[in-house]
Structure formats: C-alpha cells, structure tokens
C-alpha cells in the first residue's frame, strides 16, 4: 500500500467537504495524506487522464511525495512536528 501527500487545493474537486474535513492533514491544513488507490479511483470516476507508470515497477508516477505503508519514512513524516496525530486532531 502506498500513500500520497497532496496539496488540498489540488484535490479539492476530487473529495467532498466531509472527506476533506476528516482527512489526515498537516498542521498547516494545506496537505493531506491519502491512500493511492482512493486517489486513483476518484480521478478515474471524474474521467481524468491516466497517469504515467514506471516501466520497471509498474507503479503510478506521482508529482507528489509517495510513501509505503509501514515505512520508516512515512512514520517519520507523520510523527514530525508538521503533522498532528489523530488524537491531537480530536
């Protein structure tokens, strides 16, 4: 599983206001983290163009940072001062 960190302004048309409200966001409220499959599905439903694939891996090439689930990089990002924990957001 891969997660993509996207600027909220770039995906505002893909997600409902309720989805954006409940998404895991950075402390500034400008970026959110979203499961790659969810992002691809929403793009597809709107008929947006297909994104390029890496020929070697077959993975979608995003212009945004991508993190593997459970990776040290993702854990470090979400535990950084830039991102509130889910408990802190409640």
Residue pairs with C-beta under 8 A, 6 or more apart in sequence:
1 35
1 36
1 37
1 68
1 69
2 35
2 36
2 59
2 66
2 67
2 68
2 69
3 33
3 34
3 35
3 36
3 66
3 67
3 68
3 69
3 74
4 33
4 34
4 35
4 36
4 39
4 62
4 64
4 65
4 66
4 67
5 31
5 32
5 33
5 64
5 65
5 66
5 67
5 77
6 31
6 32
6 33
6 34
6 39
6 64
7 30
7 31
7 64
8 20
8 23
8 25
8 29
8 30
8 31
8 32
9 30
10 64
11 32
11 34
11 39
11 42
12 20
13 46
14 39
14 42
14 43
14 46
15 23
15 42
20 32
23 32
23 33
23 34
24 32
24 33
24 78
24 83
24 86
24 89
25 31
25 32
25 33
25 83
25 84
25 89
26 32
26 82
26 83
26 84
27 81
27 82
27 83
27 84
28 82
33 67
33 78
36 60
36 62
36 66
40 51
40 60
43 51
51 60
51 61
51 62
52 60
52 61
53 59
53 60
53 61
54 60
54 61
67 73
67 74
67 77
68 74
77 83
78 85
79 85
